[in-house]
Amino acid sequence: MSEQRLELRIASDLAELSRVANSIDEFCANLAIPASCTFKLNVALEELLTNTISYGYDDGKIHQIALSVVRQGNTLVTEISDDARPYDPLQAPPPDLDSAIEDRAIGGLGVHLVKTLMDEVTYAYEGGRNRVTLRKRISDAA
């Protein structure tokens, strides 16, 4: 881990999520990033990685997921890169937030949460890999 960059490679296993969260916590603490910003990034990553690990692979094999977090000025830029089935989470229909919970369709809330917590979320499929990029401004009022 360099001073301004964190690079991780994790297995496509839900047990890896705690290692990701611990690494993000340590990286952000070393850069004096507010806890609220760190928390939001961890929630977004947990949601996206859980979806990829749980639904992106159907061959029963362990795959590698690359994760990078870079501080660029007053912004954290995070990229998740994986070789799961192509899936653009930004194309998921918005969740129905007005109906009673028991009447809502399953799914969509996690991606909505990620979009709400981050300042910008982009997706690309390049070179056989999904790439989701998250941008979060760093501030005390994060």
PyMOL commands that place a pseudoatom at each C-alpha (Angstrom):
pseudoatom trace, name=CA, resn=MET, resi=1, chain=A, elem=C, hetatm=0, pos=[0.000, 0.000, 0.000]
pseudoatom trace, name=CA, resn=SER, resi=2, chain=A, elem=C, hetatm=0, pos=[1.514, 3.306, -1.049]
pseudoatom trace, name=CA, resn=GLU, resi=3, chain=A, elem=C, hetatm=0, pos=[0.640, 6.535, 0.677]
pseudoatom trace, name=CA, resn=GLN, resi=4, chain=A, elem=C, hetatm=0, pos=[-2.030, 7.598, -1.819]
pseudoatom trace, name=CA, resn=ARG, resi=5, chain=A, elem=C, hetatm=0, pos=[-3.035, 4.271, -3.427]
pseudoatom trace, name=CA, resn=LEU, resi=6, chain=A, elem=C, hetatm=0, pos=[-4.422, 0.945, -2.276]
pseudoatom trace, name=CA, resn=GLU, resi=7, chain=A, elem=C, hetatm=0, pos=[-4.321, -2.071, -4.596]
pseudoatom trace, name=CA, resn=LEU, resi=8, chain=A, elem=C, hetatm=0, pos=[-6.025, -5.344, -3.681]
pseudoatom trace, name=CA, resn=ARG, resi=9, chain=A, elem=C, hetatm=0, pos=[-6.656, -8.602, -5.442]
pseudoatom trace, name=CA, resn=ILE, resi=10, chain=A, elem=C, hetatm=0, pos=[-9.311, -10.746, -3.852]
pseudoatom trace, name=CA, resn=ALA, resi=11, chain=A, elem=C, hetatm=0, pos=[-10.764, -14.143, -4.602]
pseudoatom trace, name=CA, resn=SER, resi=12, chain=A, elem=C, hetatm=0, pos=[-14.388, -14.327, -5.677]
pseudoatom trace, name=CA, resn=ASP, resi=13, chain=A, elem=C, hetatm=0, pos=[-15.352, -15.481, -2.187]
pseudoatom trace, name=CA, resn=LEU, resi=14, chain=A, elem=C, hetatm=0, pos=[-17.648, -13.629, 0.217]
pseudoatom trace, name=CA, resn=ALA, resi=15, chain=A, elem=C, hetatm=0, pos=[-15.160, -14.328, 3.024]
pseudoatom trace, name=CA, resn=GLU, resi=16, chain=A, elem=C, hetatm=0, pos=[-12.852, -11.780, 1.354]
pseudoatom trace, name=CA, resn=LEU, resi=17, chain=A, elem=C, hetatm=0, pos=[-15.236, -8.896, 2.127]
pseudoatom trace, name=CA, resn=SER, resi=18, chain=A, elem=C, hetatm=0, pos=[-13.901, -8.461, 5.653]
pseudoatom trace, name=CA, resn=ARG, resi=19, chain=A, elem=C, hetatm=0, pos=[-10.331, -8.167, 4.286]
pseudoatom trace, name=CA, resn=VAL, resi=20, chain=A, elem=C, hetatm=0, pos=[-11.530, -5.488, 1.871]
pseudoatom trace, name=CA, resn=ALA, resi=21, chain=A, elem=C, hetatm=0, pos=[-13.270, -3.532, 4.644]
pseudoatom trace, name=CA, resn=ASN, resi=22, chain=A, elem=C, hetatm=0, pos=[-10.237, -3.767, 6.941]
pseudoatom trace, name=CA, resn=SER, resi=23, chain=A, elem=C, hetatm=0, pos=[-7.903, -2.629, 4.150]
pseudoatom trace, name=CA, resn=ILE, resi=24, chain=A, elem=C, hetatm=0, pos=[-10.172, 0.317, 3.283]
pseudoatom trace, name=CA, resn=ASP, resi=25, chain=A, elem=C, hetatm=0, pos=[-10.405, 1.298, 6.964]
pseudoatom trace, name=CA, resn=GLU, resi=26, chain=A, elem=C, hetatm=0, pos=[-6.602, 1.252, 7.351]
pseudoatom trace, name=CA, resn=PHE, resi=27, chain=A, elem=C, hetatm=0, pos=[-5.968, 3.097, 4.082]
pseudoatom trace, name=CA, resn=CYS, resi=28, chain=A, elem=C, hetatm=0, pos=[-8.479, 5.829, 4.882]
pseudoatom trace, name=CA, resn=ALA, resi=29, chain=A, elem=C, hetatm=0, pos=[-7.283, 6.186, 8.487]
pseudoatom trace, name=CA, resn=ASN, resi=30, chain=A, elem=C, hetatm=0, pos=[-3.690, 6.652, 7.252]
pseudoatom trace, name=CA, resn=LEU, resi=31, chain=A, elem=C, hetatm=0, pos=[-4.904, 9.472, 4.996]
pseudoatom trace, name=CA, resn=ALA, resi=32, chain=A, elem=C, hetatm=0, pos=[-7.091, 11.050, 7.737]
pseudoatom trace, name=CA, resn=ILE, resi=33, chain=A, elem=C, hetatm=0, pos=[-10.218, 10.550, 5.623]
pseudoatom trace, name=CA, resn=PRO, resi=34, chain=A, elem=C, hetatm=0, pos=[-13.379, 11.177, 7.660]
pseudoatom trace, name=CA, resn=ALA, resi=35, chain=A, elem=C, hetatm=0, pos=[-15.050, 8.069, 9.058]
pseudoatom trace, name=CA, resn=SER, resi=36, chain=A, elem=C, hetatm=0, pos=[-18.336, 8.946, 7.333]
pseudoatom trace, name=CA, resn=CYS, resi=37, chain=A, elem=C, hetatm=0, pos=[-16.625, 8.874, 3.928]
pseudoatom trace, name=CA, resn=THR, resi=38, chain=A, elem=C, hetatm=0, pos=[-14.854, 5.607, 4.744]
pseudoatom trace, name=CA, resn=PHE, resi=39, chain=A, elem=C, hetatm=0, pos=[-18.141, 4.047, 5.876]
pseudoatom trace, name=CA, resn=LYS, resi=40, chain=A, elem=C, hetatm=0, pos=[-19.940, 5.052, 2.675]
pseudoatom trace, name=CA, resn=LEU, resi=41, chain=A, elem=C, hetatm=0, pos=[-17.149, 3.628, 0.528]
pseudoatom trace, name=CA, resn=ASN, resi=42, chain=A, elem=C, hetatm=0, pos=[-17.185, 0.360, 2.488]
pseudoatom trace, name=CA, resn=VAL, resi=43, chain=A, elem=C, hetatm=0, pos=[-20.965, 0.000, 2.128]
pseudoatom trace, name=CA, resn=ALA, resi=44, chain=A, elem=C, hetatm=0, pos=[-20.794, 0.635, -1.623]
pseudoatom trace, name=CA, resn=LEU, resi=45, chain=A, elem=C, hetatm=0, pos=[-17.941, -1.840, -2.091]
pseudoatom trace, name=CA, resn=GLU, resi=46, chain=A, elem=C, hetatm=0, pos=[-19.644, -4.513, -0.018]
pseudoatom trace, name=CA, resn=GLU, resi=47, chain=A, elem=C, hetatm=0, pos=[-22.794, -4.189, -2.105]
pseudoatom trace, name=CA, resn=LEU, resi=48, chain=A, elem=C, hetatm=0, pos=[-21.035, -4.282, -5.476]
pseudoatom trace, name=CA, resn=LEU, resi=49, chain=A, elem=C, hetatm=0, pos=[-18.619, -7.070, -4.541]
pseudoatom trace, name=CA, resn=THR, resi=50, chain=A, elem=C, hetatm=0, pos=[-21.380, -9.186, -2.987]
pseudoatom trace, name=CA, resn=ASN, resi=51, chain=A, elem=C, hetatm=0, pos=[-23.413, -8.910, -6.187]
pseudoatom trace, name=CA, resn=THR, resi=52, chain=A, elem=C, hetatm=0, pos=[-20.423, -9.813, -8.370]
pseudoatom trace, name=CA, resn=ILE, resi=53, chain=A, elem=C, hetatm=0, pos=[-19.374, -12.770, -6.222]
pseudoatom trace, name=CA, resn=SER, resi=54, chain=A, elem=C, hetatm=0, pos=[-22.928, -14.053, -5.712]
pseudoatom trace, name=CA, resn=TYR, resi=55, chain=A, elem=C, hetatm=0, pos=[-24.332, -13.611, -9.226]
pseudoatom trace, name=CA, resn=GLY, resi=56, chain=A, elem=C, hetatm=0, pos=[-21.504, -12.889, -11.676]
pseudoatom trace, name=CA, resn=TYR, resi=57, chain=A, elem=C, hetatm=0, pos=[-19.928, -16.315, -11.992]
pseudoatom trace, name=CA, resn=ASP, resi=58, chain=A, elem=C, hetatm=0, pos=[-21.549, -19.613, -12.891]
pseudoatom trace, name=CA, resn=ASP, resi=59, chain=A, elem=C, hetatm=0, pos=[-18.563, -21.899, -13.470]
pseudoatom trace, name=CA, resn=GLY, resi=60, chain=A, elem=C, hetatm=0, pos=[-17.924, -22.809, -9.818]
pseudoatom trace, name=CA, resn=LYS, resi=61, chain=A, elem=C, hetatm=0, pos=[-14.297, -21.625, -10.056]
pseudoatom trace, name=CA, resn=ILE, resi=62, chain=A, elem=C, hetatm=0, pos=[-12.522, -19.023, -7.968]
pseudoatom trace, name=CA, resn=HIS, resi=63, chain=A, elem=C, hetatm=0, pos=[-11.800, -15.835, -9.909]
pseudoatom trace, name=CA, resn=GLN, resi=64, chain=A, elem=C, hetatm=0, pos=[-9.670, -12.811, -9.068]
pseudoatom trace, name=CA, resn=ILE, resi=65, chain=A, elem=C, hetatm=0, pos=[-11.252, -9.403, -8.560]
pseudoatom trace, name=CA, resn=ALA, resi=66, chain=A, elem=C, hetatm=0, pos=[-8.986, -6.349, -8.673]
pseudoatom trace, name=CA, resn=LEU, resi=67, chain=A, elem=C, hetatm=0, pos=[-9.718, -3.336, -6.513]
pseudoatom trace, name=CA, resn=SER, resi=68, chain=A, elem=C, hetatm=0, pos=[-7.893, -0.015, -6.424]
pseudoatom trace, name=CA, resn=VAL, resi=69, chain=A, elem=C, hetatm=0, pos=[-8.491, 3.100, -4.382]
pseudoatom trace, name=CA, resn=VAL, resi=70, chain=A, elem=C, hetatm=0, pos=[-6.605, 6.268, -5.246]
pseudoatom trace, name=CA, resn=ARG, resi=71, chain=A, elem=C, hetatm=0, pos=[-6.732, 9.636, -3.573]
pseudoatom trace, name=CA, resn=GLN, resi=72, chain=A, elem=C, hetatm=0, pos=[-6.844, 12.328, -6.236]
pseudoatom trace, name=CA, resn=GLY, resi=73, chain=A, elem=C, hetatm=0, pos=[-6.892, 15.644, -4.438]
pseudoatom trace, name=CA, resn=ASN, resi=74, chain=A, elem=C, hetatm=0, pos=[-10.155, 15.810, -2.504]
pseudoatom trace, name=CA, resn=THR, resi=75, chain=A, elem=C, hetatm=0, pos=[-11.641, 12.713, -4.162]
pseudoatom trace, name=CA, resn=LEU, resi=76, chain=A, elem=C, hetatm=0, pos=[-11.336, 8.981, -3.629]
pseudoatom trace, name=CA, resn=VAL, resi=77, chain=A, elem=C, hetatm=0, pos=[-11.449, 7.132, -6.951]
pseudoatom trace, name=CA, resn=THR, resi=78, chain=A, elem=C, hetatm=0, pos=[-12.167, 3.434, -6.606]
pseudoatom trace, name=CA, resn=GLU, resi=79, chain=A, elem=C, hetatm=0, pos=[-12.174, 0.889, -9.404]
pseudoatom trace, name=CA, resn=ILE, resi=80, chain=A, elem=C, hetatm=0, pos=[-13.442, -2.677, -9.291]
pseudoatom trace, name=CA, resn=SER, resi=81, chain=A, elem=C, hetatm=0, pos=[-12.365, -4.892, -12.182]
pseudoatom trace, name=CA, resn=ASP, resi=82, chain=A, elem=C, hetatm=0, pos=[-13.606, -8.448, -12.643]
pseudoatom trace, name=CA, resn=ASP, resi=83, chain=A, elem=C, hetatm=0, pos=[-14.046, -11.135, -15.287]
pseudoatom trace, name=CA, resn=ALA, resi=84, chain=A, elem=C, hetatm=0, pos=[-17.624, -11.973, -14.336]
pseudoatom trace, name=CA, resn=ARG, resi=85, chain=A, elem=C, hetatm=0, pos=[-20.432, -11.992, -16.883]
pseudoatom trace, name=CA, resn=PRO, resi=86, chain=A, elem=C, hetatm=0, pos=[-20.861, -8.536, -18.413]
pseudoatom trace, name=CA, resn=TYR, resi=87, chain=A, elem=C, hetatm=0, pos=[-23.271, -6.618, -16.215]
pseudoatom trace, name=CA, resn=ASP, resi=88, chain=A, elem=C, hetatm=0, pos=[-23.824, -2.892, -16.044]
pseudoatom trace, name=CA, resn=PRO, resi=89, chain=A, elem=C, hetatm=0, pos=[-25.303, -2.194, -12.603]
pseudoatom trace, name=CA, resn=LEU, resi=90, chain=A, elem=C, hetatm=0, pos=[-26.273, 1.302, -13.747]
pseudoatom trace, name=CA, resn=GLN, resi=91, chain=A, elem=C, hetatm=0, pos=[-28.846, -0.216, -16.130]
pseudoatom trace, name=CA, resn=ALA, resi=92, chain=A, elem=C, hetatm=0, pos=[-30.786, -1.800, -13.264]
pseudoatom trace, name=CA, resn=PRO, resi=93, chain=A, elem=C, hetatm=0, pos=[-34.265, -0.298, -13.055]
pseudoatom trace, name=CA, resn=PRO, resi=94, chain=A, elem=C, hetatm=0, pos=[-34.773, 2.076, -10.153]
pseudoatom trace, name=CA, resn=PRO, resi=95, chain=A, elem=C, hetatm=0, pos=[-36.353, 0.421, -7.119]
pseudoatom trace, name=CA, resn=ASP, resi=96, chain=A, elem=C, hetatm=0, pos=[-39.932, 1.116, -6.148]
pseudoatom trace, name=CA, resn=LEU, resi=97, chain=A, elem=C, hetatm=0, pos=[-39.474, 3.117, -2.962]
pseudoatom trace, name=CA, resn=ASP, resi=98, chain=A, elem=C, hetatm=0, pos=[-43.134, 4.051, -2.598]
pseudoatom trace, name=CA, resn=SER, resi=99, chain=A, elem=C, hetatm=0, pos=[-44.817, 0.652, -2.271]
pseudoatom trace, name=CA, resn=ALA, resi=100, chain=A, elem=C, hetatm=0, pos=[-44.922, -1.366, 0.919]
pseudoatom trace, name=CA, resn=ILE, resi=101, chain=A, elem=C, hetatm=0, pos=[-41.838, -3.541, 1.310]
pseudoatom trace, name=CA, resn=GLU, resi=102, chain=A, elem=C, hetatm=0, pos=[-43.812, -6.765, 0.928]
pseudoatom trace, name=CA, resn=ASP, resi=103, chain=A, elem=C, hetatm=0, pos=[-45.210, -5.514, -2.409]
pseudoatom trace, name=CA, resn=ARG, resi=104, chain=A, elem=C, hetatm=0, pos=[-41.848, -4.549, -3.935]
pseudoatom trace, name=CA, resn=ALA, resi=105, chain=A, elem=C, hetatm=0, pos=[-39.895, -6.602, -6.453]
pseudoatom trace, name=CA, resn=ILE, resi=106, chain=A, elem=C, hetatm=0, pos=[-36.695, -8.115, -5.109]
pseudoatom trace, name=CA, resn=GLY, resi=107, chain=A, elem=C, hetatm=0, pos=[-33.480, -6.392, -6.147]
pseudoatom trace, name=CA, resn=GLY, resi=108, chain=A, elem=C, hetatm=0, pos=[-32.343, -2.945, -7.129]
pseudoatom trace, name=CA, resn=LEU, resi=109, chain=A, elem=C, hetatm=0, pos=[-31.998, -1.428, -3.673]
pseudoatom trace, name=CA, resn=GLY, resi=110, chain=A, elem=C, hetatm=0, pos=[-28.279, -2.123, -3.424]
pseudoatom trace, name=CA, resn=VAL, resi=111, chain=A, elem=C, hetatm=0, pos=[-27.387, -0.388, -6.674]
pseudoatom trace, name=CA, resn=HIS, resi=112, chain=A, elem=C, hetatm=0, pos=[-29.649, 2.508, -5.683]
pseudoatom trace, name=CA, resn=LEU, resi=113, chain=A, elem=C, hetatm=0, pos=[-27.772, 2.728, -2.383]
pseudoatom trace, name=CA, resn=VAL, resi=114, chain=A, elem=C, hetatm=0, pos=[-24.405, 2.761, -4.167]
pseudoatom trace, name=CA, resn=LYS, resi=115, chain=A, elem=C, hetatm=0, pos=[-25.563, 5.578, -6.462]
pseudoatom trace, name=CA, resn=THR, resi=116, chain=A, elem=C, hetatm=0, pos=[-26.827, 7.518, -3.441]
pseudoatom trace, name=CA, resn=LEU, resi=117, chain=A, elem=C, hetatm=0, pos=[-23.657, 7.083, -1.367]
pseudoatom trace, name=CA, resn=MET, resi=118, chain=A, elem=C, hetatm=0, pos=[-21.173, 7.898, -4.142]
pseudoatom trace, name=CA, resn=ASP, resi=119, chain=A, elem=C, hetatm=0, pos=[-20.832, 11.169, -6.035]
pseudoatom trace, name=CA, resn=GLU, resi=120, chain=A, elem=C, hetatm=0, pos=[-20.314, 9.397, -9.360]
pseudoatom trace, name=CA, resn=VAL, resi=121, chain=A, elem=C, hetatm=0, pos=[-20.569, 5.787, -10.541]
pseudoatom trace, name=CA, resn=THR, resi=122, chain=A, elem=C, hetatm=0, pos=[-19.515, 4.707, -14.036]
pseudoatom trace, name=CA, resn=TYR, resi=123, chain=A, elem=C, hetatm=0, pos=[-19.361, 1.346, -15.799]
pseudoatom trace, name=CA, resn=ALA, resi=124, chain=A, elem=C, hetatm=0, pos=[-17.427, -0.006, -18.771]
pseudoatom trace, name=CA, resn=TYR, resi=125, chain=A, elem=C, hetatm=0, pos=[-16.839, -3.450, -20.230]
pseudoatom trace, name=CA, resn=GLU, resi=126, chain=A, elem=C, hetatm=0, pos=[-13.338, -3.536, -21.696]
pseudoatom trace, name=CA, resn=GLY, resi=127, chain=A, elem=C, hetatm=0, pos=[-10.972, -6.352, -22.556]
pseudoatom trace, name=CA, resn=GLY, resi=128, chain=A, elem=C, hetatm=0, pos=[-13.318, -9.008, -21.198]
pseudoatom trace, name=CA, resn=ARG, resi=129, chain=A, elem=C, hetatm=0, pos=[-13.627, -7.259, -17.822]
pseudoatom trace, name=CA, resn=ASN, resi=130, chain=A, elem=C, hetatm=0, pos=[-16.312, -5.296, -16.022]
pseudoatom trace, name=CA, resn=ARG, resi=131, chain=A, elem=C, hetatm=0, pos=[-14.982, -2.018, -14.643]
pseudoatom trace, name=CA, resn=VAL, resi=132, chain=A, elem=C, hetatm=0, pos=[-17.004, -0.059, -12.122]
pseudoatom trace, name=CA, resn=THR, resi=133, chain=A, elem=C, hetatm=0, pos=[-15.521, 3.261, -11.048]
pseudoatom trace, name=CA, resn=LEU, resi=134, chain=A, elem=C, hetatm=0, pos=[-16.720, 5.078, -7.936]
pseudoatom trace, name=CA, resn=ARG, resi=135, chain=A, elem=C, hetatm=0, pos=[-15.902, 8.668, -7.073]
pseudoatom trace, name=CA, resn=LYS, resi=136, chain=A, elem=C, hetatm=0, pos=[-16.435, 10.081, -3.584]
pseudoatom trace, name=CA, resn=ARG, resi=137, chain=A, elem=C, hetatm=0, pos=[-15.494, 13.598, -2.540]
pseudoatom trace, name=CA, resn=ILE, resi=138, chain=A, elem=C, hetatm=0, pos=[-13.657, 13.746, 0.764]
pseudoatom trace, name=CA, resn=SER, resi=139, chain=A, elem=C, hetatm=0, pos=[-15.018, 16.272, 3.224]
pseudoatom trace, name=CA, resn=ASP, resi=140, chain=A, elem=C, hetatm=0, pos=[-15.975, 16.525, 6.860]
pseudoatom trace, name=CA, resn=ALA, resi=141, chain=A, elem=C, hetatm=0, pos=[-19.615, 16.677, 5.758]
pseudoatom trace, name=CA, resn=ALA, resi=142, chain=A, elem=C, hetatm=0, pos=[-19.266, 13.555, 3.596]
for i in range(1, 142): cmd.bond("trace and resi %d" % i, "trace and resi %d" % (i + 1))
show_as sticks, trace
zoom trace
